[in-house]
Amino acid sequence: MIRLALSYAALLLALQLPTGCAKADYVDLQGTVTDTEDAKPEARSCDLRFPAHGLCASLVWKKAPAKNVDSPFTLSFWKEANGPASANVKIDDALAVELWMDSMGHGSAPVEIAENTKTSNYDITRVMFIMAGDWSVRVTIGSGAEKERAALYLLVP
């Protein structure tokens, strides 16, 4: 009887494992590094979507992500309804950026966020991926009930 129960439990586990995990939609980093001063707003994509706030954000790498080196990027927000060519939007609420490695269950050292008041972009520095592998860049805007998070998944070589 115990053997039958164990066989049944093993069968249930085997049926759930292949469907229990979803593969992240990783970003292809080739060709994504650019000088942000030359970046054309109409060419940006909605890398991060914040539907409750009606915002999109694009992430432009100043230096390609790599392990154990600073991989800074620029973050810009705009009203999704107005399209990517619209003016940047300043985030009045709290803004947080976190590097997280889901497969290992840990993050990295905190990044630094500096607002560029001239362009309403946010310069993100001290972006240190401490090891190669699958990472997410988690961006959170707002606080309390207004808090909303979006993530960009990437493979760091």
Buried (B, 14 or more C-beta within 10 A) or exposed (E): EEEEEEEEEEEEEEEEEEEEEEEBEEBEBEEBBBEBEEBEBEEBEBBBBBEEBEBBBBBBBBEBBBBEEEBBBBBBBBBBEEEBEBEBBEBEEEBBBBBBBEEEEEBBEEBEBEBEEEBBBBBBBBBBBBEEBBBBBBBBBBEEEEEBEBBBBBBBE
